[in-house]
Amino acid sequence: MEEMNLRNYAYIGDAVWELFVREKTVRMTENAKILHKLTTDKVKASYQAELLHNMELTEQEQEIVRRARNLSIPVGRRSNQAEYRQATAFEALIGWWYYVDKERLNKIFSNLDIKK
């Protein structure tokens, strides 16, 4: 399989992560306002950065994270740039797993506890 640009991995990883979160949160409530809050709390940069920080990664995965974290990305003046970079790295890793190692992605997802 041809290696993809890290930005593209992050782009796909963002979608894969949001779908995973939505699949979990949709089972928690039928209230649209609560559902939206549950979902946005899990797809925000600070949550993704925290998850990434707590993951045990292989050397190859750490290299993906390092490279993705160092991508030049537009960040608003009020945003926490370090946190945003970590979240981008998290999304790139999710996207990379999605294309390269779905078994690892599924294992990571099955070990995550998405709760209120």
N, C-alpha and C positions, 0 to 999 in steps of 0.2 A: 504494500500500500504506500502511496506517495505521501510524504510528510507534508502536513498542512502548516500554514502560517499560524503563529501563536495567537494572533488577534482573532483569527477564524475559529480556533479552538475555544477561545474565551466567548466568542459570539454564540457558538453552539452550546457551550457549557452553561451559559446563562439560561438558555431556553430549556435545556435538559434539567437543570436545577429547579427552575420555576415549575416545570411540569411535575417533578418529583414532589416538591413542597405542596403544590395544589392537590395532588392525589392524596396526600396525607391529611391536609387541613379540611378538605371537603367532607371528610368523614367525621369531623369534630363538631360541626354545627350546621344548622340550616339558616342561621341569621347572617344575612349578607354583610352587615357592618362588622360583626365579629370575625367572619370568614376573611374579609379583606385585611383586618388587623393581624390575624394569625399569620396570613400569608406574607404580608409586607414585613412583619417582624423577622421572618426567616430568609427573605431574599435581599435584605439590606446588607450593605458592605460590612458593617461591624459584626454581624452574625457570621457571615462567610469568613471574615478574617479570623474570628475566634475558632471556628471549626478547623480551618487550615492549620492554625497554631497547635491544635491538639491532635492532629493526625500523625500517625507513624508512617513515614514514607520511605520508599526505596531510594537509592542514589539517583536512579533515572528520574523518578518522580520529583525529587528535590531539585534536579537540574531543570525540569520543565517549570517548576515554581519559580526558581531563581531567574530564569530567562523571562518569564511572563511578568514577574514583578518589576523587572527593569524596562519594560516597554514604555515608550513615551505615550502618555495618556492625558487627555484634557480633564482637568479637575477644577471645579469651581473654587473660588477663593475661600469660601467658608467650609469646604469639605476637608476632611482629614486625609491628606494625600497618601500617607503611609498605609492607612486602613483601606483606602480605595485600591491601592496597588496590590495589597494582600488579597482583596476580593477578586481583582482581575486575575491574579495568579490562581486562586481557587477555581474560578470559572474556566480558565484555560486547562487546568488539570482535569476537571469534570469532562470537558470537551475532548481532551486527549484520551481519557479512559473510554469515553463513549465510542470513539473510533478505533482505538488500538487494543483495549482490554475491557470489554463489557463485563467479563467475569469479576474483575477487580472492582469496577464501578458498582455492580450489584452487591458485592460483599460490603463495600463502604456504605452504600445506601441501607442495606439491611442492618448494619450496626448503628446507624444514626437513630436517635430517639427524638422525633419531632413531636413536641407536646405543647400544650398551651403554656 
